[in-house]
Amino acid sequence: MITKTTQITEVSIEELADKVADKLLFKIQNCLDYLAIKQSDVFLTRQETTDFLKINSTALWHWTNKGKVVSYGIGNGRY
């Protein structure tokens, strides 16, 4: 049987805000570092794009028509 223990510690609002801010800053910095690595353009297939953006293909079609997402036709495929 697995038992879990919960420990409650008093923290001030400022300490909690600092901890949350530090964690968010860390996550944002990781995202910025990841984006900085990708210097060249990357072409994704429609399926890869929908998976990456976590949307369905209908939303991608609408976004492409509205100009929110740029698509290129290369050969018989859309990227």
N, C-alpha and C positions, 0 to 999 in steps of 0.2 A: 504494500500500500504506500502510495506517495503522499507525503504531507507537505503542505506549503505554509510558510510562515510569512506574515505580513507585519512589517515594522513601521510604526508611525512616528515621524520625527517632526518636531515643530520647526518651521522655518518662517522667516519674515517674508513679506510680499516682495521686498527688494531682492532677497536671496533667490526666491523662486523665479522672479523675472530675469535675474542674471543667468541662472541655470538654463532657462528656456532660450534666452538670447544666445548663449554660448552654443547650445545644441543647434539652433537654427543657423547661426553663422557657420558652423562646421559643415552642415549639410549644403548650404549655399555655396561655400567655397569649393566643396567637392564637385558640385554641378558646374561651376565656372571653370575649374581645372579640366573637367571632362570636355567641355565645349572648346576650350583653348587648344586642346590636342588636335581637334578636327579642323585643320587649316583648309583643306580642299573640299570641294563640293562632293557630297555623297548622294548618289541616286538610289532611291528605294523603290521597290515595286509597290503596286497598289496594296498588296497584302501586307508587306512589311510596314508600309505607312500606316495602315489602319491598326496594326498591332502596336506600333510605336506610339501613336496618338491615342490609343484606346477608344477608337470610334468605329462605327460600321462603315461599309462601303458607300452607302447612300449619303451619309454626312460628308465623306471625302469628296464625292461627286459635287455636292452643293458648294462646299468650300472651294473647290477648284473653279467652278463656274463664277463664284463671287470674287475670285482673285486672292483669297486668303492663303491658298496653297498653289504653288506653281508646278505645273506638270509639263513634261517634255515627251514628245513622241520619238522614240529611237527604234527604228525597224518596225516591228509589229507591236511593240510594247509601249506602255506608258509608264514613265518614271517621275 
